[in-house]
Amino acid sequence: MKISKPKTIIEAIEELEEFLDSDLYTKFRPQVKLPTKKKTWYRQDFFKSEKEFREYLETHFKILKKQVKRLEK
């Protein structure tokens, strides 16, 4: 997984917010209809349990903490 290099703490938080906003929707609703091709697409890595959701959040907040630590140097 690639970790971006934000310039400020606010930018790091905004990047995480943007990522979670776009990624979480289909993690909870794996069936998505594609309007241009009139196909139904199924996401394969959706959450199967609350434990998986919590692990997902922990992973991404660890990334945020690493980004912030880099900025503090």
C-alpha positions as CSV (number, residue, x, y, z in Angstrom):
1,M,0.0,0.0,0.0
2,K,1.4,3.4,-1.0
3,I,1.6,6.1,1.7
4,S,1.3,9.6,0.3
5,K,3.4,12.5,1.5
6,P,1.1,15.3,2.6
7,K,2.6,18.7,3.4
8,T,0.5,19.5,6.5
9,I,-1.3,17.6,9.2
10,I,-4.6,19.0,7.9
11,E,-3.8,17.7,4.4
12,A,-3.1,14.2,5.8
13,I,-6.5,14.2,7.6
14,E,-8.3,15.5,4.5
15,E,-6.7,12.7,2.4
16,L,-7.8,10.1,4.9
17,E,-11.3,11.5,4.9
18,E,-11.5,11.6,1.1
19,F,-10.2,8.0,0.9
20,L,-12.6,6.7,3.5
21,D,-15.5,8.6,2.0
22,S,-15.0,7.0,-1.4
23,D,-13.9,3.5,-0.3
24,L,-16.2,2.7,2.6
25,Y,-19.4,3.0,0.6
26,T,-18.7,0.0,-1.6
27,K,-17.1,-1.9,1.3
28,F,-20.6,-1.9,2.9
29,R,-22.6,-2.2,-0.4
30,P,-20.5,-4.4,-2.7
31,Q,-23.1,-4.4,-5.5
32,V,-22.7,-1.4,-7.8
33,K,-24.5,-0.7,-11.0
34,L,-22.3,0.9,-13.6
35,P,-24.4,3.5,-15.5
36,T,-22.3,3.6,-18.6
37,K,-22.2,-0.1,-19.3
38,K,-25.4,-1.1,-17.7
39,K,-23.6,-3.8,-15.8
40,T,-23.7,-4.8,-12.1
41,W,-20.3,-5.0,-10.5
42,Y,-19.6,-6.8,-7.3
43,R,-16.7,-5.8,-5.0
44,Q,-14.8,-8.8,-3.8
45,D,-13.3,-7.3,-0.7
46,F,-16.3,-6.2,1.2
47,F,-16.6,-6.4,5.0
48,K,-17.8,-9.8,6.2
49,S,-17.8,-8.8,9.9
50,E,-17.5,-6.0,12.4
51,K,-14.0,-7.3,13.2
52,E,-12.9,-6.8,9.6
53,F,-14.3,-3.2,9.6
54,R,-12.4,-2.4,12.8
55,E,-9.1,-3.8,11.4
56,Y,-9.6,-1.8,8.3
57,L,-10.0,1.4,10.3
58,E,-7.0,0.6,12.5
59,T,-4.8,0.1,9.4
60,H,-5.8,3.4,7.9
61,F,-5.4,5.4,11.1
62,K,-1.9,3.8,11.5
63,I,-1.1,5.2,8.0
64,L,-2.3,8.6,9.1
65,K,-0.2,8.5,12.2
66,K,2.9,7.6,10.1
67,Q,2.2,10.6,7.9
68,V,1.9,12.9,10.8
69,K,5.1,11.6,12.4
70,R,6.9,12.4,9.1
71,L,5.6,15.9,9.2
72,E,6.7,16.4,12.8
73,K,10.4,15.8,11.9
